[in-house]
Amino acid sequence: MEVPSGSPLRNPNGGERSAGWTPSTSWTSPTKPNSVSGKSSLVGMDSTGGTGERRTARQLVLKNGEEMSEDARFCRAGASSPWTQT
């Protein structure tokens, strides 16, 4: 599953907040709005070396009444590089 493009988890400054604040977003599937929704929260950030960055998002998904959880990792080579899900 992919974090929606407008999510604060994809924001380059999404993790730069005061301690204890965790960026998260609730979302609904654009193709199945009545049966698929969820919430994604940033749970980790670290460096990949140089200017690279890696973020881990925990995604809680409700699909047809069944709740699932998974972690997704996103990386980028530098501040001007796009995020890619790994």
PDB file as gemmi writes it, atoms N, CA and C in Angstrom:
CRYST1    1.000    1.000    1.000  90.00  90.00  90.00 P 1                      
ATOM      1  N   MET A   1       0.833  -1.168   0.000  1.00  0.00           N  
ATOM      2  CA  MET A   1       0.000   0.000   0.000  1.00  0.00           C  
ATOM      3  C   MET A   1       0.883   1.238   0.000  1.00  0.00           C  
ATOM      4  N   GLU A   2       0.406   2.257  -0.610  1.00  0.00           N  
ATOM      5  CA  GLU A   2       1.205   3.459  -0.747  1.00  0.00           C  
ATOM      6  C   GLU A   2       0.579   4.614   0.011  1.00  0.00           C  
ATOM      7  N   VAL A   3       1.423   5.431   0.649  1.00  0.00           N  
ATOM      8  CA  VAL A   3       0.957   6.622   1.336  1.00  0.00           C  
ATOM      9  C   VAL A   3       0.532   7.627   0.276  1.00  0.00           C  
ATOM     10  N   PRO A   4      -0.651   8.233   0.396  1.00  0.00           N  
ATOM     11  CA  PRO A   4      -1.117   9.195  -0.601  1.00  0.00           C  
ATOM     12  C   PRO A   4      -0.128  10.334  -0.811  1.00  0.00           C  
ATOM     13  N   SER A   5      -0.063  10.844  -2.036  1.00  0.00           N  
ATOM     14  CA  SER A   5       0.920  11.867  -2.388  1.00  0.00           C  
ATOM     15  C   SER A   5       0.780  13.140  -1.573  1.00  0.00           C  
ATOM     16  N   GLY A   6      -0.397  13.487  -1.070  1.00  0.00           N  
ATOM     17  CA  GLY A   6      -0.585  14.695  -0.276  1.00  0.00           C  
ATOM     18  C   GLY A   6      -0.302  14.512   1.201  1.00  0.00           C  
ATOM     19  N   SER A   7       0.131  13.345   1.597  1.00  0.00           N  
ATOM     20  CA  SER A   7       0.346  13.032   3.006  1.00  0.00           C  
ATOM     21  C   SER A   7       1.513  13.818   3.592  1.00  0.00           C  
ATOM     22  N   PRO A   8       1.426  14.235   4.871  1.00  0.00           N  
ATOM     23  CA  PRO A   8       2.557  14.899   5.510  1.00  0.00           C  
ATOM     24  C   PRO A   8       3.753  13.964   5.650  1.00  0.00           C  
ATOM     25  N   LEU A   9       3.550  12.666   5.496  1.00  0.00           N  
ATOM     26  CA  LEU A   9       4.661  11.726   5.562  1.00  0.00           C  
ATOM     27  C   LEU A   9       5.597  11.898   4.375  1.00  0.00           C  
ATOM     28  N   ARG A  10       5.088  12.418   3.281  1.00  0.00           N  
ATOM     29  CA  ARG A  10       5.918  12.668   2.097  1.00  0.00           C  
ATOM     30  C   ARG A  10       6.485  14.089   2.091  1.00  0.00           C  
ATOM     31  N   ASN A  11       6.060  14.919   3.020  1.00  0.00           N  
ATOM     32  CA  ASN A  11       6.540  16.295   3.123  1.00  0.00           C  
ATOM     33  C   ASN A  11       8.017  16.283   3.503  1.00  0.00           C  
ATOM     34  N   PRO A  12       8.880  17.017   2.782  1.00  0.00           N  
ATOM     35  CA  PRO A  12      10.303  16.998   3.105  1.00  0.00           C  
ATOM     36  C   PRO A  12      10.605  17.465   4.521  1.00  0.00           C  
ATOM     37  N   ASN A  13       9.724  18.261   5.118  1.00  0.00           N  
ATOM     38  CA  ASN A  13       9.952  18.745   6.477  1.00  0.00           C  
ATOM     39  C   ASN A  13       9.020  18.072   7.477  1.00  0.00           C  
ATOM     40  N   GLY A  14       8.379  16.981   7.079  1.00  0.00           N  
ATOM     41  CA  GLY A  14       7.382  16.317   7.902  1.00  0.00           C  
ATOM     42  C   GLY A  14       7.878  15.875   9.260  1.00  0.00           C  
ATOM     43  N   GLY A  15       9.151  15.527   9.388  1.00  0.00           N  
ATOM     44  CA  GLY A  15       9.659  15.052  10.661  1.00  0.00           C  
ATOM     45  C   GLY A  15      10.308  16.120  11.510  1.00  0.00           C  
ATOM     46  N   GLU A  16      10.359  17.328  11.019  1.00  0.00           N  
ATOM     47  CA  GLU A  16      11.031  18.390  11.751  1.00  0.00           C  
ATOM     48  C   GLU A  16      10.046  19.147  12.615  1.00  0.00           C  
ATOM     49  N   ARG A  17       9.629  18.521  13.705  1.00  0.00           N  
ATOM     50  CA  ARG A  17       8.670  19.095  14.641  1.00  0.00           C  
ATOM     51  C   ARG A  17       9.193  18.899  16.048  1.00  0.00           C  
ATOM     52  N   SER A  18       8.478  19.454  17.005  1.00  0.00           N  
ATOM     53  CA  SER A  18       8.883  19.306  18.397  1.00  0.00           C  
ATOM     54  C   SER A  18       8.773  17.854  18.839  1.00  0.00           C  
ATOM     55  N   ALA A  19       9.535  17.505  19.852  1.00  0.00           N  
ATOM     56  CA  ALA A  19       9.534  16.139  20.372  1.00  0.00           C  
ATOM     57  C   ALA A  19       8.123  15.736  20.777  1.00  0.00           C  
ATOM     58  N   GLY A  20       7.774  14.508  20.493  1.00  0.00           N  
ATOM     59  CA  GLY A  20       6.459  14.006  20.864  1.00  0.00           C  
ATOM     60  C   GLY A  20       5.394  14.199  19.794  1.00  0.00           C  
ATOM     61  N   TRP A  21       5.654  15.018  18.796  1.00  0.00           N  
ATOM     62  CA  TRP A  21       4.690  15.249  17.730  1.00  0.00           C  
ATOM     63  C   TRP A  21       4.965  14.264  16.609  1.00  0.00           C  
ATOM     64  N   THR A  22       3.953  13.511  16.188  1.00  0.00           N  
ATOM     65  CA  THR A  22       4.113  12.542  15.110  1.00  0.00           C  
ATOM     66  C   THR A  22       3.180  12.915  13.971  1.00  0.00           C  
ATOM     67  N   PRO A  23       3.746  13.220  12.794  1.00  0.00           N  
ATOM     68  CA  PRO A  23       2.872  13.536  11.666  1.00  0.00           C  
ATOM     69  C   PRO A  23       2.095  12.296  11.247  1.00  0.00           C  
ATOM     70  N   SER A  24       0.821  12.492  10.992  1.00  0.00           N  
ATOM     71  CA  SER A  24      -0.015  11.390  10.527  1.00  0.00           C  
ATOM     72  C   SER A  24      -1.132  11.958   9.668  1.00  0.00           C  
ATOM     73  N   THR A  25      -1.742  11.074   8.916  1.00  0.00           N  
ATOM     74  CA  THR A  25      -2.853  11.483   8.077  1.00  0.00           C  
ATOM     75  C   THR A  25      -3.840  10.338   7.949  1.00  0.00           C  
ATOM     76  N   SER A  26      -5.111  10.675   7.920  1.00  0.00           N  
ATOM     77  CA  SER A  26      -6.147   9.697   7.636  1.00  0.00           C  
ATOM     78  C   SER A  26      -6.481   9.818   6.158  1.00  0.00           C  
ATOM     79  N   TRP A  27      -6.836   8.722   5.551  1.00  0.00           N  
ATOM     80  CA  TRP A  27      -7.106   8.741   4.128  1.00  0.00           C  
ATOM     81  C   TRP A  27      -8.201   7.737   3.774  1.00  0.00           C  
ATOM     82  N   THR A  28      -8.768   7.929   2.588  1.00  0.00           N  
ATOM     83  CA  THR A  28      -9.780   7.040   2.022  1.00  0.00           C  
ATOM     84  C   THR A  28      -9.351   6.714   0.603  1.00  0.00           C  
ATOM     85  N   SER A  29      -9.516   5.476   0.205  1.00  0.00           N  
ATOM     86  CA  SER A  29      -9.158   5.063  -1.148  1.00  0.00           C  
ATOM     87  C   SER A  29      -9.955   5.854  -2.183  1.00  0.00           C  
ATOM     88  N   PRO A  30      -9.278   6.398  -3.198  1.00  0.00           N  
ATOM     89  CA  PRO A  30     -10.018   7.118  -4.238  1.00  0.00           C  
ATOM     90  C   PRO A  30     -10.829   6.180  -5.125  1.00  0.00           C  
ATOM     91  N   THR A  31     -10.451   4.900  -5.181  1.00  0.00           N  
ATOM     92  CA  THR A  31     -11.168   3.959  -6.039  1.00  0.00           C  
ATOM     93  C   THR A  31     -12.180   3.103  -5.286  1.00  0.00           C  
ATOM     94  N   LYS A  32     -12.005   2.953  -3.951  1.00  0.00           N  
ATOM     95  CA  LYS A  32     -12.947   2.162  -3.143  1.00  0.00           C  
ATOM     96  C   LYS A  32     -13.247   2.903  -1.835  1.00  0.00           C  
ATOM     97  N   PRO A  33     -13.839   4.105  -1.930  1.00  0.00           N  
ATOM     98  CA  PRO A  33     -14.037   4.932  -0.734  1.00  0.00           C  
ATOM     99  C   PRO A  33     -14.966   4.328   0.320  1.00  0.00           C  
ATOM    100  N   ASN A  34     -15.828   3.393  -0.062  1.00  0.00           N  
ATOM    101  CA  ASN A  34     -16.758   2.799   0.899  1.00  0.00           C  
ATOM    102  C   ASN A  34     -16.188   1.574   1.608  1.00  0.00           C  
ATOM    103  N   SER A  35     -15.043   1.059   1.133  1.00  0.00           N  
ATOM    104  CA  SER A  35     -14.538  -0.172   1.729  1.00  0.00           C  
ATOM    105  C   SER A  35     -13.070  -0.132   2.143  1.00  0.00           C  
ATOM    106  N   VAL A  36     -12.314   0.900   1.735  1.00  0.00           N  
ATOM    107  CA  VAL A  36     -10.891   0.952   2.079  1.00  0.00           C  
ATOM    108  C   VAL A  36     -10.532   2.343   2.596  1.00  0.00           C  
ATOM    109  N   SER A  37     -10.010   2.400   3.836  1.00  0.00           N  
ATOM    110  CA  SER A  37      -9.550   3.656   4.426  1.00  0.00           C  
ATOM    111  C   SER A  37      -8.424   3.324   5.395  1.00  0.00           C  
ATOM    112  N   GLY A  38      -7.800   4.352   5.940  1.00  0.00           N  
ATOM    113  CA  GLY A  38      -6.725   4.076   6.886  1.00  0.00           C  
ATOM    114  C   GLY A  38      -6.117   5.317   7.473  1.00  0.00           C  
ATOM    115  N   LYS A  39      -5.030   5.098   8.197  1.00  0.00           N  
ATOM    116  CA  LYS A  39      -4.257   6.163   8.809  1.00  0.00           C  
ATOM    117  C   LYS A  39      -2.791   5.790   8.686  1.00  0.00           C  
ATOM    118  N   SER A  40      -1.960   6.742   8.289  1.00  0.00           N  
ATOM    119  CA  SER A  40      -0.524   6.537   8.160  1.00  0.00           C  
ATOM    120  C   SER A  40       0.191   7.492   9.097  1.00  0.00           C  
ATOM    121  N   SER A  41       1.177   6.978   9.848  1.00  0.00           N  
ATOM    122  CA  SER A  41       1.924   7.789  10.812  1.00  0.00           C  
ATOM    123  C   SER A  41       3.419   7.562  10.639  1.00  0.00           C  
ATOM    124  N   LEU A  42       4.181   8.622  10.749  1.00  0.00           N  
ATOM    125  CA  LEU A  42       5.634   8.533  10.692  1.00  0.00           C  
ATOM    126  C   LEU A  42       6.127   7.897  11.984  1.00  0.00           C  
ATOM    127  N   VAL A  43       6.911   6.813  11.875  1.00  0.00           N  
ATOM    128  CA  VAL A  43       7.410   6.131  13.069  1.00  0.00           C  
ATOM    129  C   VAL A  43       8.931   6.121  13.149  1.00  0.00           C  
ATOM    130  N   GLY A  44       9.612   6.532  12.084  1.00  0.00           N  
ATOM    131  CA  GLY A  44      11.070   6.547  12.149  1.00  0.00           C  
ATOM    132  C   GLY A  44      11.698   7.325  11.014  1.00  0.00           C  
ATOM    133  N   MET A  45      12.846   7.910  11.309  1.00  0.00           N  
ATOM    134  CA  MET A  45      13.627   8.642  10.323  1.00  0.00           C  
ATOM    135  C   MET A  45      15.099   8.361  10.597  1.00  0.00           C  
ATOM    136  N   ASP A  46      15.886   8.193   9.525  1.00  0.00           N  
ATOM    137  CA  ASP A  46      17.326   8.107   9.695  1.00  0.00           C  
ATOM    138  C   ASP A  46      18.020   8.493   8.401  1.00  0.00           C  
ATOM    139  N   SER A  47      19.325   8.600   8.475  1.00  0.00           N  
ATOM    140  CA  SER A  47      20.134   9.014   7.341  1.00  0.00           C  
ATOM    141  C   SER A  47      20.564   7.791   6.554  1.00  0.00           C  
ATOM    142  N   THR A  48      20.648   7.951   5.238  1.00  0.00           N  
ATOM    143  CA  THR A  48      21.163   6.878   4.400  1.00  0.00           C  
ATOM    144  C   THR A  48      22.595   7.178   3.976  1.00  0.00           C  
ATOM    145  N   GLY A  49      23.200   8.178   4.597  1.00  0.00           N  
ATOM    146  CA  GLY A  49      24.559   8.579   4.245  1.00  0.00           C  
ATOM    147  C   GLY A  49      24.532   9.833   3.388  1.00  0.00           C  
ATOM    148  N   GLY A  50      25.483  10.705   3.576  1.00  0.00           N  
ATOM    149  CA  GLY A  50      25.501  11.961   2.829  1.00  0.00           C  
ATOM    150  C   GLY A  50      24.266  12.775   3.136  1.00  0.00           C  
ATOM    151  N   THR A  51      23.528  13.145   2.095  1.00  0.00           N  
ATOM    152  CA  THR A  51      22.299  13.919   2.289  1.00  0.00           C  
ATOM    153  C   THR A  51      21.053  13.050   2.177  1.00  0.00           C  
ATOM    154  N   GLY A  52      21.234  11.740   2.033  1.00  0.00           N  
ATOM    155  CA  GLY A  52      20.104  10.827   1.878  1.00  0.00           C  
ATOM    156  C   GLY A  52      19.308  10.683   3.166  1.00  0.00           C  
ATOM    157  N   GLU A  53      18.055  10.302   3.005  1.00  0.00           N  
ATOM    158  CA  GLU A  53      17.155  10.177   4.153  1.00  0.00           C  
ATOM    159  C   GLU A  53      16.202   8.997   3.940  1.00  0.00           C  
ATOM    160  N   ARG A  54      15.850   8.327   5.040  1.00  0.00           N  
ATOM    161  CA  ARG A  54      14.898   7.220   4.996  1.00  0.00           C  
ATOM    162  C   ARG A  54      13.840   7.464   6.073  1.00  0.00           C  
ATOM    163  N   ARG A  55      12.583   7.239   5.736  1.00  0.00           N  
ATOM    164  CA  ARG A  55      11.485   7.379   6.690  1.00  0.00           C  
ATOM    165  C   ARG A  55      10.655   6.106   6.682  1.00  0.00           C  
ATOM    166  N   THR A  56      10.162   5.750   7.852  1.00  0.00           N  
ATOM    167  CA  THR A  56       9.295   4.587   7.979  1.00  0.00           C  
ATOM    168  C   THR A  56       7.925   5.068   8.440  1.00  0.00           C  
ATOM    169  N   ALA A  57       6.899   4.633   7.732  1.00  0.00           N  
ATOM    170  CA  ALA A  57       5.523   4.991   8.066  1.00  0.00           C  
ATOM    171  C   ALA A  57       4.768   3.723   8.454  1.00  0.00           C  
ATOM    172  N   ARG A  58       4.000   3.803   9.527  1.00  0.00           N  
ATOM    173  CA  ARG A  58       3.118   2.700   9.911  1.00  0.00           C  
ATOM    174  C   ARG A  58       1.750   3.001   9.326  1.00  0.00           C  
ATOM    175  N   GLN A  59       1.243   2.041   8.565  1.00  0.00           N  
ATOM    176  CA  GLN A  59      -0.049   2.219   7.916  1.00  0.00           C  
ATOM    177  C   GLN A  59      -1.062   1.266   8.530  1.00  0.00           C  
ATOM    178  N   LEU A  60      -2.112   1.840   9.104  1.00  0.00           N  
ATOM    179  CA  LEU A  60      -3.233   1.063   9.608  1.00  0.00           C  
ATOM    180  C   LEU A  60      -4.323   1.147   8.553  1.00  0.00           C  
ATOM    181  N   VAL A  61      -4.742   0.010   8.044  1.00  0.00           N  
ATOM    182  CA  VAL A  61      -5.684  -0.035   6.936  1.00  0.00           C  
ATOM    183  C   VAL A  61      -6.932  -0.803   7.348  1.00  0.00           C  
ATOM    184  N   LEU A  62      -8.082  -0.241   7.033  1.00  0.00           N  
ATOM    185  CA  LEU A  62      -9.359  -0.907   7.248  1.00  0.00           C  
ATOM    186  C   LEU A  62      -9.918  -1.246   5.871  1.00  0.00           C  
ATOM    187  N   LYS A  63      -9.962  -2.546   5.555  1.00  0.00           N  
ATOM    188  CA  LYS A  63     -10.416  -2.993   4.243  1.00  0.00           C  
ATOM    189  C   LYS A  63     -11.542  -3.991   4.437  1.00  0.00           C  
ATOM    190  N   ASN A  64     -12.722  -3.619   3.966  1.00  0.00           N  
ATOM    191  CA  ASN A  64     -13.915  -4.473   4.111  1.00  0.00           C  
ATOM    192  C   ASN A  64     -14.119  -4.911   5.556  1.00  0.00           C  
ATOM    193  N   GLY A  65     -13.914  -4.009   6.492  1.00  0.00           N  
ATOM    194  CA  GLY A  65     -14.126  -4.288   7.904  1.00  0.00           C  
ATOM    195  C   GLY A  65     -12.978  -4.993   8.601  1.00  0.00           C  
ATOM    196  N   GLU A  66     -11.921  -5.349   7.893  1.00  0.00           N  
ATOM    197  CA  GLU A  66     -10.769  -6.033   8.483  1.00  0.00           C  
ATOM    198  C   GLU A  66      -9.602  -5.058   8.629  1.00  0.00           C  
ATOM    199  N   GLU A  67      -9.049  -4.979   9.841  1.00  0.00           N  
ATOM    200  CA  GLU A  67      -7.947  -4.059  10.107  1.00  0.00           C  
ATOM    201  C   GLU A  67      -6.615  -4.762   9.884  1.00  0.00           C  
ATOM    202  N   MET A  68      -5.705  -4.068   9.189  1.00  0.00           N  
ATOM    203  CA  MET A  68      -4.353  -4.573   8.926  1.00  0.00           C  
ATOM    204  C   MET A  68      -3.353  -3.479   9.260  1.00  0.00           C  
ATOM    205  N   SER A  69      -2.140  -3.866   9.583  1.00  0.00           N  
ATOM    206  CA  SER A  69      -1.082  -2.916   9.865  1.00  0.00           C  
ATOM    207  C   SER A  69       0.180  -3.353   9.133  1.00  0.00           C  
ATOM    208  N   GLU A  70       0.876  -2.387   8.548  1.00  0.00           N  
ATOM    209  CA  GLU A  70       2.152  -2.689   7.911  1.00  0.00           C  
ATOM    210  C   GLU A  70       3.022  -1.442   7.932  1.00  0.00           C  
ATOM    211  N   ASP A  71       4.319  -1.662   7.882  1.00  0.00           N  
ATOM    212  CA  ASP A  71       5.260  -0.550   7.804  1.00  0.00           C  
ATOM    213  C   ASP A  71       5.714  -0.396   6.362  1.00  0.00           C  
ATOM    214  N   ALA A  72       5.848   0.839   5.921  1.00  0.00           N  
ATOM    215  CA  ALA A  72       6.332   1.150   4.579  1.00  0.00           C  
ATOM    216  C   ALA A  72       7.549   2.052   4.719  1.00  0.00           C  
ATOM    217  N   ARG A  73       8.568   1.838   3.890  1.00  0.00           N  
ATOM    218  CA  ARG A  73       9.783   2.655   3.937  1.00  0.00           C  
ATOM    219  C   ARG A  73       9.882   3.504   2.680  1.00  0.00           C  
ATOM    220  N   PHE A  74      10.303   4.753   2.885  1.00  0.00           N  
ATOM    221  CA  PHE A  74      10.479   5.705   1.804  1.00  0.00           C  
ATOM    222  C   PHE A  74      11.885   6.272   1.891  1.00  0.00           C  
ATOM    223  N   CYS A  75      12.569   6.389   0.752  1.00  0.00           N  
ATOM    224  CA  CYS A  75      13.936   6.915   0.726  1.00  0.00           C  
ATOM    225  C   CYS A  75      14.047   8.002  -0.329  1.00  0.00           C  
ATOM    226  N   ARG A  76      15.039   8.862  -0.128  1.00  0.00           N  
ATOM    227  CA  ARG A  76      15.402   9.842  -1.156  1.00  0.00           C  
ATOM    228  C   ARG A  76      16.885  10.138  -1.010  1.00  0.00           C  
ATOM    229  N   ALA A  77      17.509  10.495  -2.128  1.00  0.00           N  
ATOM    230  CA  ALA A  77      18.957  10.712  -2.154  1.00  0.00           C  
ATOM    231  C   ALA A  77      19.355  12.052  -1.554  1.00  0.00           C  
ATOM    232  N   GLY A  78      18.511  13.046  -1.615  1.00  0.00           N  
ATOM    233  CA  GLY A  78      18.803  14.382  -1.091  1.00  0.00           C  
ATOM    234  C   GLY A  78      17.532  15.203  -1.022  1.00  0.00           C  
ATOM    235  N   ALA A  79      17.655  16.406  -0.475  1.00  0.00           N  
ATOM    236  CA  ALA A  79      16.492  17.259  -0.242  1.00  0.00           C  
ATOM    237  C   ALA A  79      15.703  17.572  -1.516  1.00  0.00           C  
ATOM    238  N   SER A  80      16.362  17.627  -2.659  1.00  0.00           N  
ATOM    239  CA  SER A  80      15.647  17.945  -3.893  1.00  0.00           C  
ATOM    240  C   SER A  80      15.217  16.695  -4.667  1.00  0.00           C  
ATOM    241  N   SER A  81      15.506  15.531  -4.140  1.00  0.00           N  
ATOM    242  CA  SER A  81      15.152  14.270  -4.804  1.00  0.00           C  
ATOM    243  C   SER A  81      13.739  13.838  -4.416  1.00  0.00           C  
ATOM    244  N   PRO A  82      13.055  13.127  -5.292  1.00  0.00           N  
ATOM    245  CA  PRO A  82      11.724  12.629  -4.952  1.00  0.00           C  
ATOM    246  C   PRO A  82      11.810  11.439  -3.996  1.00  0.00           C  
ATOM    247  N   TRP A  83      10.746  11.217  -3.228  1.00  0.00           N  
ATOM    248  CA  TRP A  83      10.660  10.066  -2.341  1.00  0.00           C  
ATOM    249  C   TRP A  83      10.268   8.849  -3.160  1.00  0.00           C  
ATOM    250  N   THR A  84      10.864   7.707  -2.857  1.00  0.00           N  
ATOM    251  CA  THR A  84      10.467   6.450  -3.480  1.00  0.00           C  
ATOM    252  C   THR A  84      10.186   5.437  -2.395  1.00  0.00           C  
ATOM    253  N   GLN A  85       9.170   4.613  -2.604  1.00  0.00           N  
ATOM    254  CA  GLN A  85       8.850   3.577  -1.626  1.00  0.00           C  
ATOM    255  C   GLN A  85       9.764   2.384  -1.903  1.00  0.00           C  
ATOM    256  N   THR A  86      10.394   1.882  -0.833  1.00  0.00           N  
ATOM    257  CA  THR A  86      11.325   0.759  -0.998  1.00  0.00           C  
ATOM    258  C   THR A  86      10.776  -0.510  -0.391  1.00  0.00           C  
TER     259      THR A  86                                                      
END                                                                             
